[in-house]
Amino acid sequence: MREPITIHARALHRFISSARLIGATTLATAALTLLASPAARACSSCFSLTDRGREAYYASTVFLGLLPFLILGGVIFWLRWAAKHAAESPEGAPARPRADTAEQSAPS
């Protein structure tokens, strides 16, 4: 059986090794970003001097900021709708009759 100190030392060594790897990767990414040419870092819509471009930038920012809430609201609305229709239907029966079963149950 291993001693707890040995296990903790190995875990600490693994943590430090992975932290060094993550730190080196982050540093390399930051250096490559800073060394990239200014044309590669430029954003034509962010630094547009025209009012039309600036308005489009702000509108897209607002839309993309609200999009997750709109999606979440749609999912919640659908779940409530499905729960309401499931509660209205009898146990085990479909909420709406299918077209082919409605034709069969109609008197001839």
N, C-alpha and C positions, 0 to 999 in steps of 0.2 A: 504494500500500500504506500502511495506517495504521501509525502508530507504536505500539508496545506500551504506552507510557505513556498515550496517549489512550484505548485500549481499557480499561485498568485504571481510569482515571478515570471513564469512563462506567459501568463495572460497579459501582464504588464509589458513584456517584451513584444508580444504580438500587437498590442495596442500602439506602442511607440513606433513600431515598424510601419503599421498601416497609416498612422498619423503623418509620418515622414513622407510616405508615398503620396498621400493626398496633398500635403503641403508642397511637395515638389511639383506635382501636377498643376496645382493652382498657380504656383509661381511661374511655371513655364507658360501657362495659358495667358496670364497677365502680361508677361514680357512680350509674347507674340502679338497680343492685342495692341500694346503700346508701340510696338515697332512697325505695325501695319501702316501702310501709306494713308495719308489723310483722306484720299479719295475713297478708300475702302471703308473708312469710319463715317463718312458723310451721309447724311440722311436728307434727301431732297425735300421731303414734306415737312420734316421737323424745323428746318431752317428757312422755309419759304418766306419771302418778304411780301408776297401778295396777300391781300385779305382773303381771297377765295381759297387759297391753299391753307391758310391758317384756320379758317372756319371748317374746312374739310378735315383737317387734322384734329381739331377739338371735337367735331361731331363723331369721328371714328373712335376717338378715345372714350367718349361718353358711351357710345354704343357697345364697345367691347368691355367696358367696365360694368355695364348693366346686364350683359349677356348671361353670365352665370346665374344671376338672380332670376332672369326670365326663364331660363331652362329649369331651375329648381321650382319656380312657381308653376310651370307647366306640368312637371312631374307630380307635384302636390295636388294640383287641380285634377289630374287624371286619376290619381289614387283615390281621392275623395269621390269622384264620379263613379269609379268602379265599385267602391265600397257601398255607395248609396244604391246603385242598381243591384248589387248582390244582396243587400238587406231587403229590397223590395220584392225579390223573387222568392218563391217557395224553396224550401230546403231541397237541394239536389236538382232543381229544375233550372234550365237556362233562363237568363234574364229576358231574352227575346226568342220567340219561336222561329225556327228555321223555316225557310220558304217551302222546302219539300215536305216537311211534316205538317205545315198548315194546310197544304193542298190535300193531304191524305186524310186529315181529321175533318175536313169540311163535308157536310152531308151531300150526297149526290142526288 
